[in-house]
Amino acid sequence: MTTKHVRRFLEVGKDYPSLYRAGEVLSAPPAKIIGRDANELRKGLRNPEKANIALLGDPGTGKTAAVQAFAYDKDSVDHYLTLEINPEKVMAVGDDRDTALLVGFRNIVEEAGRYSREQNVIVVLFIDEFHKIAMFSPSLVEALKPILEKSALNNFRIIASTTFEEYNEWIASKNRALDQRFLRITLPELPEEVVLKILRGRAKQHKVEHLLDPNILHEIYRESKRILVSNSQPRASIDILLSMIGETVKSETMVNGQLQREFYTPQELGIASEYSLSRPLLKRIIQRTHSIDIDNTVNVHYVASQLKSRLFNQDQAIDTVMRYLEMAAVGFSDPERPKFSFLSTGTTGTGKTELAKIVSESMRLPLRRFDMSRYASEEDAGAFADDLFHSVWSTPNAYLLIDEVEKSSRKAMNILLQVLDDARLTDSENSDRVASFSGTIINLTTNLGSEVFHSMHKHKSETAEVDTELIYKALADSDVFETAVLGRIDAIVPFRPLPYSALEKIAISTLRDFIDIAETHKRPIKISKDVIPYIVTDRTSMDTERGGARDVKRNIKNLVAQVLANHITHEKEEAPIIIYIKGEPRFKFAHIVDPLNAEVALQACHSVERTNQLLDTLGKKLNIPLINEGLLLANNVSLKEHAGEIVRLVREGYNKFTTEVDGEEFKIVGVE
């Protein structure tokens, strides 16, 4: 839109060199400005003495749009010329920055006043991000006071826009005299109904109204409020809509000076909707740009199967977690809070951190662990807030494991109040940056409240449900938790002490992992049936505070895996291995008190090739095929002696053979 005063400035502006270089005609709005009353600014600029406005609002509220609405309003265009000013464009070469800005700005305002008188128009100087002047030029700040004082008398006006925080930090808190020379106008965030009108106007402007799902603009607004917490409305919603429109453009060309666009169909976009601009595309855009699944797609059956196969004897914990994941999957979770927050509590080695690994892996979420012992003092609370912010800023869909919270300070834990309640946290170094936690799962862990589990373990209550109310009371009495933090956690998830049967399963699973790595076709590994009970019964502590799964895994690693690794490292030839218990283990002999009376040992065997050659040779001599069904021949006995035992078994009617381990004996036995 070109008004008579705009045309005049383009014609004669060069006669006012500083104003012309530093100022650009404020562009007309791309669409009708909705929700901003141009009269508010106009009334402020008509103040006969204090005609300078500090236009304040959060990022994205539309401060520039509000000035555009004023500049091109029908009651403004005949009387005002609004120029967007960049003082740095008139800095003299060679001067220091402070002096150059001061001199340049004085020339700008002098010419603005002269232009107003000579061209019969009131010049409005619009300075966006006004706080930067205070940051870079203290001299200019001081010079502004008399300039602002006399602006109305000199027939020009200034509109300075910035955010609340930056204005308070750089102007109001440091220079009250400068603040008092502005008339403050606060720009509130636009309400939903106005934002929806703006979005529809943008859709009309870009000729995509026919592509809109009837409910998509409301969904864009809702999700932008939840995810783009650093941006206010309408910018947050507009940004998402424009990204969606860009995604639907199949081609664009210029025809007779006009831009023409062709749009993809929903089928071409691969979305299940009759409209291209619909929720599936919204989900795709947010997933790509913010790594957040707005539909909370969770394969709950897969997650549940993983938990039940890898987490032993923790049915109550699994059921509690799955209930909340199921609610998230169908959209029942509060969009203004994290997807799910819970506190895993129980004695050590019961599976609290294992659950975090299983859920994050099965849901393909990045796992971010915070060792709360790093934030043990009150002074560390700020560091925790910073670490938490930066983690979620970079991975907004993370699984946050806030581990061993009893080791942190109460002040650090109170950082979680805002996170759990509002799903947001502000950057301590830049108040404009706000991280959204709405896509996160937050899992706190603690050993506090263990007396409840001690009592259960003492009375052998292995199947009874844990009373979480008792745990809640124990946590509330601790020095770490404010009841306000506990009240904002969705669930307390109890992990009961593990019975022998569960520890045995964990030992088997852990040992299997090591065997799978070490075992090859040439190096089969046989484990004595005594190894697992020796590890679990003789070597694992039953103390609920230091035993459990962690102790079992540690013993498998230290007592079995180390022996196996030592042998593999030093043995050049791949050959079968038998792992057994040497000595008299306590679990097996009632008179043994010392758990160290036995140890894990390893017996190397003759190679698979030699073993099979022996069977082949004997089979030909005996005129009967002999079959290896897991036969491992210890190499501390000659092949001739092994051959004699095999012949004896053949005469008893066997032609299939395996090896059994009984204590320190390795027996060749026939298989039916």
Residue pairs with C-beta under 8 A, 6 or more apart in sequence:
1 28
1 72
3 72
3 77
3 78
4 77
4 78
5 77
5 78
5 80
5 81
5 119
5 121
6 25
6 81
8 119
8 121
9 25
9 81
9 83
9 115
9 119
10 25
12 119
13 19
13 20
13 23
14 20
16 111
16 112
16 114
16 115
17 111
18 90
18 104
18 107
18 108
18 110
18 111
19 83
19 107
19 108
19 111
19 112
19 115
19 123
21 89
21 90
22 85
22 86
22 87
22 89
22 90
22 104
22 108
23 83
23 84
23 85
23 86
23 108
23 125
24 83
24 84
24 86
25 81
25 82
25 83
25 84
26 67
26 68
26 71
26 82
26 83
26 84
26 126
27 68
28 68
28 72
29 65
29 68
29 69
29 72
30 205
31 198
31 201
31 202
31 204
31 205
32 201
33 62
33 65
33 66
33 68
33 69
34 194
34 197
34 198
34 201
35 62
35 190
35 191
35 194
35 195
35 197
35 198
35 234
36 62
36 65
36 66
36 69
36 187
37 69
38 69
38 70
38 73
38 75
38 76
39 75
40 66
40 185
41 53
41 55
41 66
41 67
41 69
41 70
41 159
41 185
42 70
42 73
42 75
42 76
44 51
44 53
44 183
44 185
45 51
45 53
45 80
45 122
45 124
45 157
45 159
47 152
47 183
48 152
49 152
49 153
50 152
50 181
50 182
50 183
51 151
51 152
51 157
51 183
52 148
52 151
52 157
52 158
52 159
52 160
52 181
52 182
52 183
53 157
53 158
53 159
53 160
53 182
53 183
53 184
53 185
54 130
54 160
54 161
54 162
54 167
54 171
54 179
54 182
54 183
54 184
54 185
55 63
55 66
55 67
55 159
55 160
55 161
55 162
55 185
55 187
56 161
56 162
56 163
56 164
56 167
56 184
56 185
56 186
56 187
57 63
57 161
57 163
57 164
57 186
57 187
57 188
57 189
57 232
58 163
58 164
58 189
58 232
59 163
59 230
59 231
59 232
59 235
59 432
60 231
60 232
60 233
60 234
60 235
60 236
61 187
61 188
61 189
61 190
61 232
61 233
61 234
61 235
62 187
62 190
62 234
62 235
63 128
63 161
63 187
64 128
64 161
66 187
67 82
67 126
67 159
67 161
70 76
70 80
70 82
71 77
71 80
71 82
71 124
76 82
79 121
79 122
80 121
80 122
80 123
80 124
80 157
81 115
81 119
81 121
81 122
81 123
81 124
82 124
82 126
82 159
83 112
83 123
83 124
83 125
83 126
84 126
84 127
84 128
85 108
85 125
85 126
85 127
87 101
87 104
87 105
87 108
87 127
87 133
87 140
88 101
88 104
89 104
90 104
90 105
90 107
90 108
91 97
91 100
91 101
91 104
92 100
92 103
92 104
95 103
97 136
97 137
98 136
98 137
98 138
98 139
98 140
99 139
101 133
101 136
101 137
101 139
101 140
102 137
102 139
102 140
102 143
105 140
105 143
105 144
105 147
106 143
106 147
108 125
109 125
109 147
109 151
109 154
109 156
112 123
112 125
112 154
112 156
113 123
113 154
113 155
113 156
115 121
115 123
115 156
116 122
116 123
116 154
116 155
116 156
117 155
122 155
122 156
122 157
123 155
123 156
123 157
124 156
124 157
124 158
124 159
125 156
125 157
125 158
125 159
126 159
126 161
127 133
127 158
127 159
127 160
127 161
128 161
128 162
129 161
129 162
129 166
130 160
130 161
130 162
130 167
130 171
131 162
131 163
131 166
131 167
131 169
131 170
131 171
133 140
133 141
133 144
134 141
134 170
134 171
134 174
134 175
134 178
135 170
141 175
141 178
144 178
144 181
145 177
145 178
145 181
148 158
148 178
148 181
148 182
149 181
151 157
151 158
160 182
162 171
163 431
163 432
164 186
165 431
165 432
171 178
171 179
172 179
189 232
189 233
190 198
190 233
190 234
192 218
192 221
192 233
194 234
195 221
195 233
195 234
195 237
196 217
196 218
196 221
198 234
198 237
198 238
199 217
199 220
199 221
199 234
199 237
199 238
199 241
200 209
200 217
202 238
202 241
202 242
203 209
203 211
203 212
203 217
203 241
203 245
203 277
206 245
207 261
208 245
208 248
208 263
208 277
211 248
211 263
211 275
211 276
211 277
212 275
212 277
213 273
213 275
213 277
213 278
213 279
215 279
216 275
216 277
216 278
216 279
216 282
217 237
217 241
219 279
219 282
220 237
220 240
220 241
220 244
220 282
221 233
221 237
222 335
223 240
223 282
223 286
223 294
223 335
224 231
224 233
224 236
224 237
224 239
224 240
225 233
225 236
226 335
226 336
226 423
226 436
226 438
227 286
227 290
227 292
227 294
227 396
227 436
227 438
227 439
228 236
228 239
228 240
228 436
229 423
229 424
229 434
229 435
229 436
230 432
230 433
230 434
231 239
240 282
240 285
240 286
241 277
243 285
243 289
244 277
244 281
244 282
244 285
245 277
247 269
247 281
247 284
247 285
248 263
248 264
248 269
248 276
248 277
248 281
249 261
249 262
249 263
249 264
250 261
250 262
250 263
250 264
250 268
251 261
251 262
252 259
252 260
252 261
252 262
253 259
253 260
254 260
263 276
264 276
265 276
266 272
266 273
266 274
266 275
266 276
266 278
269 276
269 281
271 278
271 280
271 281
271 284
272 280
273 279
273 280
273 281
279 295
282 294
283 293
283 294
283 295
286 292
286 294
287 293
287 294
290 396
290 397
290 436
290 439
291 395
291 396
291 397
291 439
292 396
292 397
292 436
292 438
292 439
293 397
293 439
295 331
296 328
296 329
296 330
296 331
296 333
296 339
297 329
298 325
298 326
298 328
298 329
298 363
299 362
300 322
300 325
300 326
300 329
302 362
303 322
303 325
303 358
303 359
303 362
303 363
304 318
304 322
306 358
306 361
306 362
307 318
307 321
307 322
307 355
307 358
307 359
307 362
308 318
310 354
310 358
310 509
311 317
311 318
311 351
311 354
311 355
311 358
312 351
312 498
312 501
312 502
312 505
312 506
312 549
313 462
313 496
313 498
313 499
313 501
313 502
314 350
314 351
314 355
314 495
314 496
316 465
316 466
316 494
316 496
317 344
317 351
317 355
317 493
317 494
317 495
318 355
320 342
320 491
320 493
321 342
321 355
321 359
321 491
321 493
324 333
324 340
324 342
324 490
324 491
325 340
325 359
327 333
327 340
328 339
328 340
333 339
333 340
335 438
336 422
336 423
336 438
337 420
337 421
337 422
337 423
337 438
338 419
338 420
338 423
338 437
338 438
338 440
338 441
338 442
339 438
339 439
339 440
339 441
340 441
340 442
340 490
340 491
341 420
341 441
341 442
341 443
341 444
341 488
341 489
341 490
341 491
342 442
342 443
342 444
342 489
342 490
342 491
342 492
342 493
343 405
343 443
343 444
343 445
343 446
343 475
343 486
343 489
343 491
343 492
343 493
344 352
344 355
344 356
344 443
344 444
344 445
344 446
344 493
344 495
345 352
345 445
345 446
345 447
345 448
345 449
345 471
345 475
345 492
345 493
345 494
345 495
346 352
346 447
346 450
346 453
346 494
346 495
346 496
346 497
347 447
347 450
347 453
347 454
347 457
347 495
347 497
347 544
347 545
347 548
348 447
348 544
348 545
348 546
348 547
348 548
348 550
349 498
349 546
349 547
349 548
349 549
349 550
349 551
349 552
350 495
350 496
350 497
350 498
350 548
350 549
351 495
351 498
351 549
352 445
352 495
353 401
353 403
353 445
354 549
355 443
355 493
355 495
356 367
356 369
356 399
356 401
356 443
356 445
357 367
359 365
359 399
359 441
359 443
360 366
360 367
360 399
360 441
361 367
363 399
365 397
365 398
365 399
365 441
366 395
366 397
366 398
366 399
367 398
367 399
367 401
368 391
368 392
368 395
368 398
368 399
368 400
368 401
369 401
369 403
370 384
370 387
370 388
370 391
370 400
370 401
370 402
370 403
371 403
371 404
372 384
372 402
372 403
372 404
372 405
372 406
372 407
372 408
372 412
373 404
373 407
373 408
374 380
374 383
374 384
375 381
375 383
375 384
375 408
375 409
375 412
376 407
376 408
376 409
377 409
378 409
378 411
378 412
380 408
380 409
380 412
381 409
381 411
381 412
381 414
381 415
382 428
384 408
384 412
384 415
385 415
385 425
385 428
386 428
388 400
388 415
388 419
388 425
389 425
389 426
389 427
389 428
389 433
389 435
391 398
391 400
392 398
392 400
392 425
392 435
392 436
392 437
392 440
393 427
393 433
393 435
396 435
396 436
396 437
396 439
396 440
397 439
397 440
398 439
398 440
398 441
399 440
399 441
399 443
400 440
400 441
400 442
400 443
401 443
401 445
402 416
402 442
402 443
402 444
402 445
403 445
404 445
404 446
404 447
405 413
405 444
405 445
405 446
405 448
405 480
405 481
406 446
406 447
406 448
406 478
406 480
408 480
409 480
410 479
410 480
410 481
410 482
413 480
413 481
413 482
413 485
414 482
414 485
415 425
416 442
416 444
416 485
416 488
417 482
417 484
417 485
417 488
418 424
418 425
419 425
419 437
419 442
420 442
420 485
420 488
420 489
421 488
423 436
423 437
423 438
423 440
424 434
424 435
424 436
424 437
425 434
425 435
425 437
426 433
426 434
426 435
427 433
427 434
427 435
444 489
446 475
446 480
447 545
448 474
448 475
448 478
448 480
448 481
449 470
449 471
449 474
449 475
450 544
450 545
451 474
452 466
452 467
452 470
452 471
452 474
453 466
453 494
453 496
453 497
453 544
454 544
456 462
456 464
456 466
456 496
456 497
457 497
457 544
462 496
462 499
466 494
466 496
468 492
468 494
471 492
471 494
472 486
472 492
475 481
475 486
475 492
476 483
476 486
497 544
497 548
498 506
498 548
498 549
500 536
500 537
502 549
503 536
503 540
503 548
503 549
503 552
504 532
504 533
504 536
506 549
506 552
506 553
507 532
507 535
507 536
507 552
507 555
507 556
508 532
510 552
510 553
510 556
510 557
511 527
511 531
511 532
511 556
511 560
514 556
514 557
514 560
514 561
514 564
515 525
515 527
518 525
518 564
518 565
518 568
519 525
520 574
521 608
522 574
522 575
522 607
522 608
522 609
523 568
523 574
523 575
523 576
523 577
524 576
524 577
524 608
524 630
524 632
525 564
525 576
525 577
525 578
525 579
526 576
526 577
526 578
526 579
526 630
526 632
526 659
526 661
527 579
528 578
528 579
528 580
528 581
528 661
529 661
530 580
530 581
530 585
530 588
530 661
530 663
531 560
531 579
531 580
531 581
531 600
533 585
533 587
533 588
534 581
534 585
534 587
534 598
534 600
535 552
535 555
535 556
535 559
535 560
536 552
537 586
537 587
538 585
538 586
538 587
538 595
538 598
539 555
539 559
539 595
540 547
540 551
540 552
540 555
541 547
541 551
559 599
559 600
560 579
560 600
563 579
563 600
563 601
563 602
564 577
564 579
564 602
567 577
567 602
567 604
571 604
573 607
574 607
575 604
575 605
575 606
575 607
575 608
575 635
576 604
576 605
576 606
576 607
576 608
576 611
576 632
576 633
577 602
577 603
577 604
577 605
577 632
578 602
578 603
578 605
578 632
578 634
578 659
578 661
578 666
579 600
579 601
579 602
579 603
580 600
580 601
580 602
580 603
580 661
580 663
580 664
580 666
581 598
581 599
581 600
581 601
581 663
581 664
582 598
582 599
582 600
582 601
582 664
583 597
583 598
583 599
584 592
584 597
584 598
585 592
585 597
585 598
586 592
586 593
586 594
586 595
586 597
586 598
601 664
603 634
603 635
603 636
603 666
604 634
604 635
605 611
605 632
605 633
605 634
605 635
606 633
606 634
606 635
606 639
606 642
610 633
610 639
611 628
611 631
611 632
611 633
612 628
614 633
614 639
614 642
614 643
614 646
615 626
615 627
615 628
615 631
615 646
615 657
616 626
618 626
618 643
618 646
618 647
618 650
619 625
619 626
619 655
622 647
622 650
624 650
624 655
625 655
626 646
626 650
626 655
626 656
626 657
627 655
627 656
627 657
628 657
629 656
629 657
629 658
629 671
630 658
630 659
631 657
631 658
631 659
631 668
632 659
632 666
633 639
633 642
633 659
633 668
634 666
642 668
645 668
646 657
646 668
649 657
649 668
649 669
649 670
652 670
653 670
654 670
654 671
654 672
655 670
656 670
656 671
656 672
657 668
657 669
657 670
657 671
658 668
658 669
658 671
659 666
659 667
659 668
659 669
660 666
660 667
660 669
661 667
